Amino acid sequence: RCETACSVGHRGAPIAIRWLKRYAMDAVDHARVKQIAAEGRADFISGKRVAIVGAGPAGLTAAFDLVRQGHDVTVLEAQAQGGGMVRYGIPDYRMPADRLDRDLDIITSLGVKIRYNTRVGVDLTMERLQAEYDAVVLGVGLWMGRSTRVPGADQAGVKRAVDLLRAVAAGEPIEVPQSAVIIGGGNVAMDITRTLARLQQQRYGEVRITLTALEDLDHFLADADEIREAREEGVQILDARGPQEILMREGQVAGLRTWGVRSIFDPAGRFAPSYDPADEQIHPGDLVVEAIGQAADVNLLGEALTEALQWHRGRLQVDSQGRTNLEWLWAAGDMVRGPDVVSAVADGHRVADSIHAYLSVQEHAP
């Protein structure tokens, strides 16, 4: 994000901020990084307790800031390890798990407590968190993949990208298809495409993956580097193709039928894809993967709390400081603004500042 906005970039290449940060983190000893993180930490304990639901980028950032400000912070994480979608949704070749583990070590060394394998809504309720803590933060990622809902999308041979990426990251065995079709043109689609491509190369010595997307190539949501590198790994990328039906043969998924895309939006700008039935293609595949978007699982909130909160098109509504319409509850990250690690980290800082100000007022209230 910084490089995109860099003014030097208007006259040539922007300052290599990402690589400078990478160099700093590679060059400085981990023990020294922990010392630096502890500098400026409050030398008092406020006595205020904050619960954070989700150990993803937003939740961990908020926890880091709040514990440095002297508050008692507990993070509740449903998975066995921290990092959220960064660990379970981004492949290891893009985000090595050992680097995440170092960050987690820094955060916990400051006093943040992380309770793993703890599912809010199952092991404890939001009402209990409200009663036991002075403030609560929702940092829930988008763990539920969306479906195309085309005929056959409910078959066992049709998977969601987020589920497969999570299984691979957790070390769970998955069945590697000899051929696969991916539906989607975003970075998650590229992540699962390249992950499967590497597994195919290891297992079969060749890559047989076709990626189809509604958008034309110039309007793909995925980074240009991801598209280029996927092609270099042997992936066939077909743009402006709309999924119509999952094809079956003898009870097994056999591929995908697509039509050419005439337009994606109607004249009013609403999502309403229009297709050309005469432009039909069949894409063979033993596995079809849907990577067309994600949603947060809000069942953890419970019916009463869900009704009390304000929503807009499936996303929780917050103010500029990340506060919901309930005094004790904040929200940050993907469930508020969609999948973006940089924005989630920014949200975490913003929410921590807001909570710290709130708790400071509470502390001095008569």
C-alpha distance (Angstrom), angle and dihedral (degrees) to the residues before:
residue distance angle dihedral
R1 . . .
C2 3.80 . .
E3 3.79 92.3 .
T4 3.81 91.3 49.6
A5 3.81 90.4 54.7
C6 3.81 95.8 39.4
S7 3.83 109.6 126.5
V8 3.81 91.0 -147.9
G9 3.79 86.6 64.1
H10 3.81 89.5 70.4
R11 3.79 89.6 65.7
G12 3.80 97.9 38.2
A13 3.78 136.4 -50.1
P14 3.82 115.6 -2.1
I15 3.80 121.6 -119.3
A16 3.82 106.6 -78.7
I17 3.80 93.7 -117.0
R18 3.81 94.8 157.8
W19 3.80 93.1 53.2
L20 3.81 92.6 43.7
K21 3.81 89.5 54.9
R22 3.79 89.8 45.8
Y23 3.81 90.6 51.6
A24 3.81 91.7 49.7
M25 3.80 92.5 51.9
D26 3.81 92.2 45.5
A27 3.79 94.3 46.1
V28 3.82 100.2 46.1
D29 3.79 117.8 77.0
H30 3.82 114.5 -113.2
A31 3.80 92.7 -123.2
R32 3.80 89.6 54.2
V33 3.81 91.2 49.4
K34 3.81 88.4 55.3
Q35 3.79 89.8 51.6
I36 3.80 91.2 50.5
A37 3.82 91.1 49.0
A38 3.80 90.4 54.2
E39 3.80 93.7 52.0
G40 3.77 112.7 106.7
R41 3.79 93.6 17.0
A42 3.80 113.4 150.4
D43 3.82 112.3 -93.7
F44 3.80 91.7 -144.7
I45 3.79 138.4 62.9
S46 3.80 113.1 -123.1
G47 3.79 95.0 -157.3
K48 3.80 89.9 -131.2
R49 3.80 120.5 125.8
V50 3.80 125.8 -147.4
A51 3.81 126.5 -170.1
I52 3.78 119.7 -157.1
V53 3.80 120.2 -164.8
G54 3.79 108.7 -148.7
A55 3.82 132.4 26.2
G56 3.79 95.4 -134.4
P57 3.82 127.3 119.8
A58 3.83 94.6 -75.7
G59 3.80 95.8 45.8
L60 3.80 95.8 43.4
T61 3.81 92.3 47.3
A62 3.80 91.3 51.4
A63 3.81 90.1 46.6
F64 3.82 91.6 50.9
D65 3.81 92.9 51.8
L66 3.80 96.1 42.1
V67 3.81 95.9 49.7
R68 3.82 89.3 49.6
Q69 3.81 87.2 53.7
G70 3.81 90.3 57.8
H71 3.80 102.0 -99.2
D72 3.80 128.0 133.1
V73 3.83 106.8 -114.1
T74 3.80 129.6 -168.3
V75 3.82 121.6 -177.6
L76 3.80 118.1 -157.5
E77 3.81 113.3 -153.7
A78 3.81 126.3 -177.3
Q79 3.82 94.5 -158.4
A80 3.78 128.2 71.9
Q81 3.81 93.0 -112.2
G82 3.79 137.1 32.0
G83 3.78 129.7 -110.2
G84 3.79 100.1 78.2
M85 3.79 115.8 -146.7
V86 3.79 90.0 -9.1
R87 3.81 88.3 68.4
Y88 3.80 99.9 30.8
G89 3.79 100.8 31.4
I90 3.82 105.4 35.9
P91 3.81 116.0 66.2
D92 3.79 118.9 -113.7
Y93 3.81 92.0 -115.6
R94 3.82 88.2 64.3
M95 3.82 98.8 35.1
P96 3.83 113.1 21.7
A97 3.79 110.8 -145.2
D98 3.79 93.0 -137.3
R99 3.80 90.0 64.0
L100 3.79 90.0 53.1
D101 3.80 89.2 49.9
R102 3.81 89.7 55.0
D103 3.81 91.2 52.7
L104 3.78 91.0 48.3
D105 3.80 90.0 50.5
I106 3.80 90.1 53.5
I107 3.80 92.7 49.4
T108 3.80 95.4 47.2
S109 3.82 91.6 44.5
L110 3.81 86.9 65.9
G111 3.80 91.2 57.6
V112 3.80 104.6 -90.9
K113 3.81 110.3 145.9
I114 3.81 117.0 -144.7
R115 3.80 118.9 -165.0
Y116 3.79 107.7 -160.7
N117 3.82 126.6 -161.2
T118 3.80 88.0 28.0
R119 3.79 115.2 134.1
V120 3.78 115.6 -161.2
G121 3.79 107.5 -142.6
V122 3.80 90.7 33.0
D123 3.82 109.8 42.1
L124 3.80 93.5 27.6
T125 3.79 135.6 -2.8
M126 3.77 133.7 -118.7
E127 3.81 87.6 -118.8
R128 3.79 88.9 60.4
L129 3.79 91.3 50.4
Q130 3.79 90.1 50.7
A131 3.79 90.3 52.2
E132 3.81 96.9 45.6
Y133 3.81 102.4 38.9
D134 3.79 135.1 54.4
A135 3.80 93.0 -136.7
V136 3.80 136.1 9.3
V137 3.82 129.4 -154.5
L138 3.79 125.3 -159.8
G139 3.79 110.3 -148.8
V140 3.78 98.4 163.3
G141 3.79 117.8 158.0
L142 3.78 128.8 -141.5
W143 3.80 98.4 -91.9
M144 3.79 98.6 156.5
G145 3.80 119.1 81.5
R146 3.78 119.5 -142.8
S147 3.79 122.6 -124.7
T148 3.80 129.9 -131.5
R149 3.82 87.4 -141.1
V150 3.79 90.7 -147.6
P151 3.82 116.5 148.4
G152 3.80 108.8 -70.3
A153 3.82 95.7 20.1
D154 3.81 89.8 121.8
Q155 3.82 93.6 60.9
A156 3.80 120.4 117.9
G157 3.80 91.3 -117.4
V158 3.81 91.6 62.0
K159 3.81 113.5 84.9
R160 3.79 136.7 -178.8
A161 3.79 116.6 -118.4
V162 3.81 95.1 -131.4
D163 3.82 91.3 54.4
L164 3.80 93.2 51.5
L165 3.80 93.4 44.9
R166 3.80 90.6 50.1
A167 3.81 91.7 50.0
V168 3.81 92.7 49.6
A169 3.83 92.1 47.4
A170 3.81 90.9 49.2
G171 3.80 91.2 51.7
E172 3.77 93.8 -114.7
P173 3.82 116.4 152.0
I174 3.80 115.2 -107.2
E175 3.77 129.4 -173.6
V176 3.80 107.2 -107.4
P177 3.82 109.3 -142.6
Q178 3.78 121.3 -138.3
S179 3.81 87.5 -137.3
A180 3.80 131.7 13.7
V181 3.79 141.7 -178.4
I182 3.81 120.5 -147.5
I183 3.81 121.6 -158.6
G184 3.81 113.4 -153.7
G185 3.78 143.5 56.1
G186 3.80 104.4 -139.4
N187 3.79 132.2 98.1
V188 3.81 92.4 -90.6
A189 3.80 88.4 56.2
M190 3.80 89.4 51.1
D191 3.80 91.3 46.8
I192 3.80 94.4 55.6
T193 3.81 91.6 39.1
R194 3.78 93.8 55.2
T195 3.80 92.5 40.4
L196 3.81 91.5 54.6
A197 3.80 90.6 42.7
R198 3.79 90.9 57.7
L199 3.80 92.3 45.7
Q200 3.81 90.1 49.9
Q201 3.80 91.1 49.5
Q202 3.80 90.3 51.8
R203 3.80 94.6 45.3
Y204 3.81 104.0 35.3
G205 3.79 105.4 13.9
E206 3.82 93.2 -120.3
V207 3.81 141.0 69.0
R208 3.80 119.8 -124.0
I209 3.80 106.5 172.2
T210 3.79 130.0 134.4
L211 3.80 120.0 -165.1
T212 3.80 118.5 -160.6
A213 3.80 126.0 -171.9
L214 3.81 137.4 178.0
E215 3.79 93.4 -132.0
D216 3.78 124.9 77.2
L217 3.78 112.9 -112.8
D218 3.82 94.1 -98.7
H219 3.81 89.9 59.3
F220 3.80 101.2 43.5
L221 3.80 111.9 136.5
A222 3.80 91.4 -141.7
D223 3.79 121.0 95.4
A224 3.79 113.7 -93.6
D225 3.81 90.4 -123.2
E226 3.80 90.7 56.5
I227 3.82 91.6 51.8
R228 3.78 92.7 47.9
E229 3.80 94.0 46.7
A230 3.81 92.7 46.5
R231 3.79 88.9 55.7
E232 3.79 90.4 47.7
E233 3.80 88.0 56.2
G234 3.79 90.9 55.7
V235 3.81 103.0 -95.9
Q236 3.80 118.5 147.7
I237 3.81 109.8 -136.3
L238 3.81 118.6 -160.8
D239 3.78 117.5 -174.6
A240 3.82 130.1 -160.7
R241 3.80 93.3 30.0
G242 3.81 121.5 137.0
P243 3.84 120.8 -155.6
Q244 3.81 113.9 -121.5
E245 3.80 107.7 164.5
I246 3.78 142.6 -1.1
L247 3.79 106.2 -125.8
M248 3.80 120.6 -136.0
R249 3.79 133.3 -161.7
E250 3.81 121.4 -172.8
G251 3.79 91.3 -19.1
Q252 3.82 94.5 -50.1
V253 3.79 130.7 104.5
A254 3.80 109.0 -98.9
G255 3.79 103.1 174.4
L256 3.79 147.3 -68.4
R257 3.80 134.0 -68.9
T258 3.82 115.5 -145.8
W259 3.79 137.2 -179.6
G260 3.77 127.0 -151.4
V261 3.79 115.4 -95.2
R262 3.80 117.6 -118.5
S263 3.80 95.7 179.1
I264 3.81 137.9 -17.7
F265 3.81 101.4 -152.9
D266 3.79 132.3 41.9
P267 3.85 122.4 -125.3
A268 3.82 89.9 -87.1
G269 3.81 91.3 56.5
R270 3.81 95.3 -107.6
F271 3.80 120.9 141.7
A272 3.82 103.0 -100.2
P273 3.81 112.0 139.3
S274 3.81 117.5 -151.5
Y275 3.81 119.7 -156.9
D276 3.80 139.4 -162.5
P277 3.84 107.9 -130.2
A278 3.80 90.1 -165.9
D279 3.81 89.2 63.1
E280 3.79 98.1 67.4
Q281 3.80 127.6 158.2
I282 3.80 133.9 -179.1
H283 3.80 117.8 -144.7
P284 3.82 112.9 -165.4
G285 3.80 117.8 -142.0
D286 3.79 141.3 149.5
L287 3.80 88.4 -145.1
V288 3.80 132.5 34.2
V289 3.80 117.5 -160.5
E290 3.81 122.9 -162.9
A291 3.80 113.7 -148.1
I292 3.80 101.3 162.3
G293 3.78 101.6 123.0
Q294 3.77 144.6 -45.5
A295 3.78 140.4 -120.2
A296 3.79 136.8 -160.5
D297 3.79 120.7 -108.8
V298 3.80 101.1 -123.3
N299 3.80 95.3 174.7
L300 3.80 87.4 102.0
L301 3.80 88.6 71.6
G302 3.78 95.3 64.1
E303 3.79 125.5 -133.4
A304 3.80 98.4 -80.9
L305 3.81 95.6 50.1
T306 3.80 92.2 43.6
E307 3.79 89.3 55.1
A308 3.81 92.3 47.1
L309 3.81 94.3 53.6
Q310 3.79 126.1 78.3
W311 3.82 119.4 -115.9
H312 3.78 137.5 -175.7
R313 3.80 120.5 -166.3
G314 3.77 91.9 -24.7
R315 3.78 96.4 -47.8
L316 3.77 125.3 111.3
Q317 3.80 112.3 -113.2
V318 3.81 118.3 -129.0
D319 3.79 135.4 166.4
S320 3.81 125.4 -112.7
Q321 3.81 89.7 -78.3
G322 3.78 95.8 50.0
R323 3.81 95.9 -103.3
T324 3.76 119.6 145.1
N325 3.79 121.8 -146.2
L326 3.82 88.1 -89.0
E327 3.80 115.9 83.2
W328 3.81 96.5 -135.0
L329 3.80 99.2 43.9
W330 3.82 132.7 79.6
A331 3.80 129.5 174.7
A332 3.79 132.7 -159.0
G333 3.77 143.5 169.6
D334 3.77 132.4 21.5
M335 3.80 98.2 -5.6
V336 3.80 89.0 58.9
R337 3.80 104.1 38.7
G338 3.79 108.3 8.0
P339 3.80 132.3 -102.6
D340 3.80 111.9 -29.0
V341 3.81 123.7 123.1
V342 3.81 95.7 -157.9
S343 3.81 92.7 52.5
A344 3.81 90.8 45.4
V345 3.81 90.7 56.1
A346 3.82 90.2 48.0
D347 3.80 88.8 50.4
G348 3.80 90.2 52.0
H349 3.81 92.1 55.2
R350 3.80 91.9 45.5
V351 3.80 94.0 49.3
A352 3.80 92.5 46.9
D353 3.80 91.1 53.8
S354 3.81 90.9 49.2
I355 3.81 93.6 48.6
H356 3.80 92.2 46.4
A357 3.81 90.3 53.2
Y358 3.81 90.5 46.8
L359 3.81 93.8 49.4
S360 3.80 91.6 46.3
V361 3.80 90.1 56.1
Q362 3.81 91.0 46.4
E363 3.79 90.6 50.8
H364 3.80 92.7 55.4
A365 3.80 96.4 38.6
P366 3.81 113.6 118.9
